[in-house]
Amino acid sequence: MLAIDTDPVSHPLTRYAVHRTLSGVNAAEVLFFGTQPLGLGERFVKIERFDSIDSYSEFVFKCLWPFICTEFVFIVHWDGFASNPQLWEDAFLDFDYIGAPWDFYKDAMNVGNGGFCIRSKRLLMECRSPTMRRFPEVQSGGAEDVVICRIHRQHLEAQGMRFAPREIAARFSYETGPFPGRTFGFHSPHNMPLNMNEADLIKLANPLKRKIRQGPVRDAFVQNCRAMGHKSFLEIFEERPSA
């Protein structure tokens, strides 16, 4: 299992996500890239803080492969983890890339999402090729998951890489679109209230308030808190800072 987080604000959230996933998943090892260890017995690799999402994407796209000692790598983020580990299927390892379906893409290349995914080491090694590059000057063209699962997908498939079909990916993880019911895992902050108990949300209220500040994701996060009856947490989350 692998996690990357150089933001001190989300560090406790990443620790929680890794811990939750480890509670139900048998990982050969945990590899963590960050500015300080998680304290979960992981193999820690210290890196400098990313100055942008673009620098993060370049790191994931080109720099992970030398550190991976297993055939596959399972990537989790602070806002996604294995919420229902009992729903694991060995079929998830039949592919070189599996992540949540992208509801906003209507063509056949609609499975990706790098925030909670499994990738093969051979896919990571193929990304070393000079022909594999990101396009940050184009909308979404710099995001490493879009680059792998859409821009360079045909090239990767020509090299023998397999991407999970939507029907299997939909059992693996959920991010956007109509909620399919329970999945093995999930990604995105707005789905956290659906997959965490209120006591844990309250413990992590401070970093959650700082990471989920405004916009549609915050609105959906609050809506899901209300749907789950997390009233005590919402009182803390929506509390205005004192002057």
N, C-alpha and C positions, 0 to 999 in steps of 0.2 A: 504494500500500500504506500502511496505517495501523497504528500501534501506540501503546498508551497504557500507561504504567507510571510511577507516582510512588513506588514502593517501592525504596529503594536496594539492598535484599537481592536482589531479582529482576532488577535492571537488567542484570547480565551475561547472565542467561538470556534476557531480551528481545533483547539485542543478538545473541545466538547464533541465536535464532529468526528474526529479521529477516534476518540474514546467510545462513542456510540457505535461506530462501525466495527471497531475491534471487539465489542461485546458480543457480536453475533457472527463475525467473519473470521475465518482462520487465515491470517496473513503470514506469509513466510518471513516478512520483516516489515517494519515501518521506516520509511525514508522521509525526512522532513528537511526542506530548504527554508531557512528563515534567518532572522537576526538573533534569535534566542531559542533554546530548546523548548519542546513541549513538556518534557519531563514524563514521557510515557515509555521510556526505554527504547526510543527510536534511534536510528542512525541519523545523526544530525550533521547537516552540511551548512555552514554559515555562509550567507551571501549578503551583499549590500541591499538596501531597500530599493525596490523598483521605483523609478521616477515617473512612470506612466504605465498604462495598460499595454501600450505598444511594446515597451521593454519586457514586460512579463510575457507577452505572446512570443516574442523572439526567443526568450529563454526556454519556454516550453517546447517550441517548435524545433529548435536546433541543438539544445544543450543537455537534454535529459539522458539520452541514450547511454553515455559512458557509465552512469551511476546505477543502471538497472541490471540486476543479477538474475532475474527471472524471465520466463518466457512472456509474461504479461505484466502490466503495471496497472494498478487500480488507483485512480486519482480522485481525491475528495477535496472539497473546499470548505470554507467556513459556513457556507450557506447551502450545504447539501451533504447527506450521509445515507448510509444503509438503514432506513427506518423500519424495514420489515425483513430482517435477514433470513427468516424462515422461507421467504419466497425466492431464494437463490435457485437458479437453474444452471446445470452444467453447460447447457446450450449457449449461455452467455459467452463462453470461451471458444465458441466455434468461429469467432470473427476476429479480425484484426482491430476493429473499432466498434464499440457499442456505447451509446449515450442516449439521452432522452430524444424522442422525436421533436422536430422543429415544426410546430403547428403553423407558423407563418410562412413556410415554404410549401408550395402546392405541387412541386414536381417530384420526381423519383429520388432526388438527393435531399431528403427531408429528415435524415437521422444524423445527429451530431452531438452538440452540447459538450463542451470540455470540462464543465464544472463538476460533473459526477460521471465518470466514464471508465472504461477499460480499453487499453490499447496494447497491441503486441509490441515486443521489442523490435521485431523486424520492420514494423511500420515506422517506429522512431528512427531506426537506422536508415531507412529509405529517405527520410526527411533531410538527411545530410546532403543529399544530391544537390549540386548547383542549380539544377532545373527546378528544384522545390524552393520557391521563395514566396514571401508575403507581399501584399500590395496595400500598404497602409494609406496610400494616396486615394484609394477607392473605398467607397462606403462598405464597411464590414470586411474589406479585403485584407485588413491587417490582423483580424482576430484569428488566432491559431486554429480554432476548431472549424471555422468557416473555410480557412485555407486548405485544411486537410480533407474535410468532408464534402466540400463543394468545388472549390477552385481546382484542386489537384486530384480530385477523386478518380477521374478517368485514367490519369497517369498511374495512380496507385493500384487501381484494379488491373491495369495492364501488366503490372509487376506481380500480380497474384494476390493482392490484398483483398480481403472480404469485409464488407460493411454490413452490419446487422440490418435486416429488413425491419420496416416500421412495426409490424405486429409483434416481433420479439423485443425490439427496443422499448415498446410501450409497456412491456411487463418488467423491464429492467429499471426504468426511471421515468419520472414525470417532471416537466418544467412549465409548459404553457398549454393553453387550449382547454377543452373540456376535460374535467378530472376523470380519469379512467377507473377510479377506485384504488385499492391498495396496490402499490408497486414495491419492488425490492428497495428502491431508493428514490431520491428526488434531488432537485436543484432549484435554487432561487430563494431569496429571502422571504418572499410573500408566501411560500409554502411551509415555512418553518412552524407557524402555529398549528398546522394540520398534523405535524409530526413530532411535536414536543409537548410534554405536560406543562401545566402552568407553573409548577414549582421550579422547573428548570428555566423557563422563560424569565421568571422573576430573578433568579440568580444571575442571569446574563443580561438583565435589563439595561445596564449602563452601556456596554458595548453595542447592544442592539439599537439603542437610541442614537448613538453616534454614527452607526453605519447605515441606518435606514432613516434618512432625514426628510425626504420629500419626494413628490412625483407619484406616478402610477404604482410603482412597487410598494411604496409606503401605504398608499390607499388600499391596495389589495391585502397587504399585511394586516392592517387594522380590521378590514372586513373579515378576514379569516379568523382573527382573534375573537371577534364578536360572534362569529358562527360557531366557534368552539367553546364559547362561554368563558373566555379568559378575562373576566372583568377586573380582577385584582391586578393582574399584570398590566392591563390597559390603563388603569389609573396611574401607574408608575410611568408607563411608556409615554403617555400624553401629557405628563406633568411638565409645565414650563419651568425652565431654570430660574432660580431666584435671581433678582437683580443684584 
